[in-house]
Amino acid sequence: MGKYFGTDGFRGEANKGLTFEHAVKIGRFLGWYYGKRIDKKCKVVIGKDTRRSSYMFEYALCTGLMASGADAYIMHVTTTPSVAYITRVDDFDCGIMISASHNPFYDNGIKLLNGNGEKMDEETIGMVENYIDGTLEIPLAEREEIGRTVDYVSGRNRYIGYLISMSKYSFKDVKVGLDVANGAAWSIAKSVFDALGAKTYVMNDEPNGLNINTDCGSTHIEHLQKFVVEKGLDIGFAYDGDADRCLCVDEKGNVITGDHIIYIYGLYMKERGKLLNNKVVTTVMSNFGLYKALDKVGIEYEKTKVGDKYVYENMVQNGHRIGGEQSGHIIFTKYATTGDGILTSLKMMEVMLAKGKKMSELAAPVVFYPQVLKNVRVKSKPEAQNDPDVQAAVAKVAEELGDNGRILVRESGTEPVIRVMVEADTDEICEKYVDQVIDVIKEKGHLA
């Protein structure tokens, strides 16, 4: 991770951690850099979510791009995966999404995508950061070289068409609930489900710039749970602010997490001979119950660090077709280069209709293990993590748990804390083993 950009872009509170000057500079650099590389006018596509500050950042980015000679194509309010898709299929030099995903409205973020619709490489990100810090000078475009903006709402419409084309089945008479989180899915999800014939019931679809993710969407799934049960729906889907995540609710009101989705679709692929390498990709935070369920059906798995970036890298390097995070960030590499919440919804609908089963039946084999996670504030994360006595305590817990649970100790990427997590048969067992390791961390004087 760089000085400004993390695994999911440059994030911060609008005009505090991330300012409009930052956005202008990012636009300035990208317009110059890609124009220089291709020796012609650079084309960049931009999308945004519904936050109040997204409009400010959109204009700031466009100003920077045009000042450096690039043309900025504006998709307006749209999802992160739609920007990735259009960047790739319409041959743009790069793409930009303005969103802080599931964060509150006062935060925002700038996500950069390469010409293939993938997260931009670290080397280019490093150069962007150098320009922000003033270690590089780039010229202003003049005369006919100055760029322009182009209204590109047609790109969003084509993406909607692409999603509709993904479905092999009519959704006629299926009652579907959608929580669009007052975010980017607001302008897309209902159109897709309506076009496929579903009886669509939508909630949190009145964005006002201040209510994105507020007590709604995938981070507040309890509202969709209640909605599905009260309306007697067959299934519900909840998205986050930029709709790159999706969580489901079955007909009984139970939450279907990203782990369940990986199992359900991974098994569906295996049964049809489509699961390349017989593997799915997870992160280390997936529940032990997922691995138990995968073992029973003979599906292998990879485990990456937390972050969809690492999941995608593993999938591309090894040729895997499905992977993701428990949070609902699911990647289908045959169809997309990012997590795509609406696409994930369509894939879950496909399995239900193909198998003629309810979502509760499809998810039943994944039985989650109780989990206890505690954060320990430390003086030095590496010293605490690598302490021989701490490692010995972790190894002892792992040995005692055996095949009936697991322990995970990892450093936070954003805070001076060590996270100690145990999954086992009961909460009591989890608590006991987590505290056992934390006691050693305390005894060795690592607490801050």
N, C-alpha and C positions, 0 to 999 in steps of 0.2 A: 504494500500500500504506500501511496505517496504522501506528500505533505498536505494536499487538499483532497485528492481523490482516494476513496476507499474502494471496497470490492463492488459497490453499487453506485459509483459516481461521486460527485462533489456535493456533499450535503451540509446543511446548516440552517439556522433560523434566518428567515429572509431579511436581508439588509443588516444582519449582525454577523453571523458566521459565513453566510453566502450573500454577497452584495451584487447590485446591478453592475458595478464596475468590474467585478469578476466575470460576469456574463459577457460584457462587451469585450473584454480581453480574450475570453475563450473563443468568441466569434471571430475576433481579429486574427488570432493565430490560425484557426482551422481554415478560414478563407484564404489566407496567404499560403499556408503549408500545402494544402491540397491543390491549390491553383498552380503553385510552383512545381509540384510533382507531375502534374498532367500537362503542364504548359498550355492550359486553356482555362476558360472560365469554370470555376468550381461550382458544383451544384450540391446543396445541402438541404435535407428535409428535416423539418422540426415539428414535433408534437408536444402537447402539454396536457396536464390534468386540470381539474377545476379550481385549484387554489387561487385565492385572490392575487397572490404574487406571481403566479405563472404568466399572467399577461405582461407584467413588467419585465420578467426575464425573457419572454419571447421577443419583445421589441428590442431589448438590450442585445440579445444574441444576433438578431437580424441586423441591427446597426453595425455591430462589429464585423459581421460577415460581409455586408455590402461595402463597408469602408476598406476592406481588404480585397474587394473585387469579386466576391462570390455572389451567386444568386441563392436566395433563401426561399424554399418552397414550404408553405405553412399549411399543415394539416389541421390546425386548430385543436379543439379538445378531442383527444383520442388516446388509445392505450399504448403502453410501451411495446408490446408485441406487434402492433400494427405499424409502428415506426420502423421496427426491425425488418418486418416483411417488405414494406414499400422501399426501404433503403436498398434491399437486396434485389427485388424484382424489377425496380424501375431504374436501376443502374446509377444510383446517387454515389457521390464520392464518400459521404459519411452521413450519419443521422444523429439527431439530438432529441432526447426526450427530457422535458422539464417536469419533474415529479420527485416527491420525497416518499413515494410508495405508500406505506401504511402509517407514516408519521402524521402528527396533527397538522392542521391547516397552516400554522405559522412557520413551519419548516418548509424548505423546498430543496430541490436537488437538480443537478444537471448530469444526465447520463449520456455518454458518448459511444457511438456505434461505428464500426468500420464499414467499408463498402459491402461486406457480406452480411451486415446486420448483426454482427457479433460485438461483444464488448471490446472497446478499443484496446490495443496492445499497450503494455506498460512503457515501452520506449517513447511512443507518441505522447502518452499522458505525461511523461516526464518533461517533454519539451513544452507542453502546454503550461505546466507548472513553472518552468523556468521563465516563460514569457510573463506569466502573472507576477512573478517576483522581480521582473525588470532586468533580467540578465540577457535579454535578447531584444534587438530592435528590428522591426519589420516595416516596410514602406506602406504608405497609404496609396490606394488606387486613385487614378486621376482620369478625367475626361470620360471617354467611352468605356474605360475599364471598371468604373464604379458599378457595383452590383445592384440588384433590384429584388423585390419580393414578388412571389407568385402565389396566388391562392390555390391551394392544392387539396381542397376538400374531396376532390375526386379520388385521391389516393385512399382516403378513409373508406369511401364507398366501395372501392375495389377490394379492400381488405374484408369488408362485410360479405361481399360476394364470394371471396375465397373461403371464409368460414362456412358459409352455407353449402358450398360445394364439398366440404369435408364430410358431411353427413351421408351415410349410406341408407338411412331410414327416415321415414316420415315420423314426426312427433305427434301426429294427429291424436287428439283426445288425452294426451299425457299432460297432467297438471303440474306445472313447474313453477317454483318460487325463485325469484332472483333478488338478492340484496346487492345493489350496485354501489353501495357505500358513498352515495353522493359524489362519485368520482368519475373517472374516465370511461368506465363501462356503461355509464348512464346513456351515452349516445349510440351505443352499439349492441349491447347484449339482447335487449328486447327485440330489436329488429331481426336479429338472427333467429331467435326462438319462434317469433311470430311467423317468419317466412317458412320455417320448417313445420308449421302446423300445430305447435304446442298451445295449450291453454296457459298463457303466461300471466303470472301474478308478480308484480314488481313492488319493491319497497325501497325507501331511501333513494329516490330518483328525482329529488328537487335540489340540486346543488346551488348554493348561493355564494360560493367562494370561501365560506367560513366553516362549513359543516362536513367537509370531506373527512371520512373515517371517524367522525364524532359519534360515538355510541352506536356504530353500525358497521356493516361489512365483515370481512373475515376475522378481524380482531375482536369483534363483539358478536360472535356467532349465535349467542343465546337468543337474540331477537329473531333470527331466521328459524331457529328451532321451534319457538313458540308459534311463529307465523305458519309454518308447514303443518303443524298439528291442528291449529285452529281452523285453517282453511281446508284441511283434508287433502293436502297435496301429495303427489307421488314422489317428489324429490325437490330439494332446494339447493341452490348454489350461491355462495357468497364470495365476493371479490374484494380486493384491497383497492387503494386509491388509483393505481395505474393499471390494475387488472392483469398483472402478471402472476397473480396467485389465485387459487380457487380452493375453497373448502366446501364440502357437501353436507347436507343433512338428509338422512333417510326418511322414509315415510312415517317412522315412529318418533322422529325428532332427535335421533342420535347423530352425533357429529361423526362425519367421515373425513379423517385427516389425510394429509399428503401420504402418510405411510400406507393407509388403506388403499388409496388410489394407485400407488405403485404396485401393491399386491394384486389388486383387481385387474388392472390393465396388463401387468406383467404376465399373469396367469392366462389371460385372454390371448395375448400374443403367443405364449408358449403352446397353447392348445391348437393354434392355427399354424404353427411352424414359423412364426414371424419374430420370435425373440432371439435375435442374433447373439451368438456367444452364450446363450442361455443365462444371461446376467442382467441384473438391474443395478442402478447406481444410487446409493443413499449417502447421507452424511453420518458422521459419528453420533449425531443426536437422534437418529431414528430409534424408535422403541424396540426393546428386545423382543417384544411380541411379534413384530414384523419379521424378524429373522427366523424365529421359531416357525411361523407360518410358511415362509419361503422354503425352509428346510424340508417341511412336510411334502411340498409339491415338487421338490427337486430343482428349485431355481436358485442359482448362485447370485452373489452380490458383491459389489465393491463398496468401500466406505471412504469418503473424502472428508476434508475439513469442512466446517460449516460455511455455507455460502454457495449460491447457485453458480457462481463463476467457476468454482472448483469442480462442481458436478459436471458442468458443461465441458470443461477441459478434459476431464476423465473420459467422458462419453465420446468426444471427438478423437482423442488419442487412441482409444481402444475399440471404436466402432460399435458402441452400445447404443440402443435405440430408446430406452426410457430411463429416466432418473429424476431425482428431485429431493425436496425437503419436506419434513413433517408439516411445515407451515403452509403447504399447498403450492409451493413453487415447483411445478412439474414441467419437465422438458421432454418433448417428443422430437428427436433430431431429424426424423424423416419429414416433419412438417414445419418446424420452427427452430430458430437459433436462440430463443429465450424461453423462459416460462411464459405460458399463455393461459390465463384463467378461463377465458371463454372457450378456447380449444379444448382445454381439460374437461370442461362441462360437456362438450359435445362427445368426447371420447367415453365419458361415463354413461351418457345416454345410449351410445352405441352398444356398450356391453350389456346394459339392461335390456335393450330391445332384441339384441342378437340371442341372448340366453333366455329371454322371457322370464327373468327373475327380478325381484325387488332388490333395491340397494341394500337393505338390511341383510338379505340372504347372501349377497355377493361379499359383503364385508365381514360376515360372521367368523370366518376362520382366523382373523387377526384379533387376538385377545391381548389387549395392552397390559403390560406389567405395571404395577405401582412404581412411581418414580419420585425420588426426593433429590432436589438440586439445591445446594447451598453455595453462596458466594463468600469467599474469604479474602478480605482486604489485606494485602501483603506489601512489604517493603520492596521486594524484587521478585517479579513473577518467575524469571528463569531460575533464580536461586532456590526458591521454594519448590518449584516443579522438579528440579534436578537433585534435590537433597536426597542422599542415599537412604536415610531413614524414612523419608516420606515415600520414596519409591518402594521400599520394602513393605511399608504399611499397605500401600495400594496392591502390591503383589499378593500379600497375605489375604486381603479381602477377595481378590479375584479367585484365589485358590479355594477359599471357603465357599464362595458362591457356586463355583463349578459351572455346570450347565443350567443352573436355575436362576441366573441373573448376571449382571455385569456392573463394573465400575468404570467410570470415565472421569479423569482429572485433566482439565485443560485450562490454558490461559485465556482470559478475556482479550479480545482484539481491541477493545475501546476503553477498558477501565483497569486500574491496578489491582485486579482481583484474580484469584484462582477459583475455578468452578469445580465443585466436587459433586458428582452425580452417581447415584446407585439405583439400579432397577432390580427388583426381586419380587418374591411371592407376596409379601405384605409390606405395608408402610412401616411397620415396626422394624422389620429387618433392614429396610432401606435407611431409616433414621440411625439405627445402631452402627451400620458400617460407614455412613457418611461422617458421623461424629467421631468415629474411631480414627479416621484419617485426619480430620480437622484437629483433633487433640494432638497428633504428632506435629502438625504444622505449628501449632501454638507452642508446644514444648521446645521446639527447635528455634524459637524466637523470630519467626518470619512475619508475625503479624505487624501491620503498619500501626 
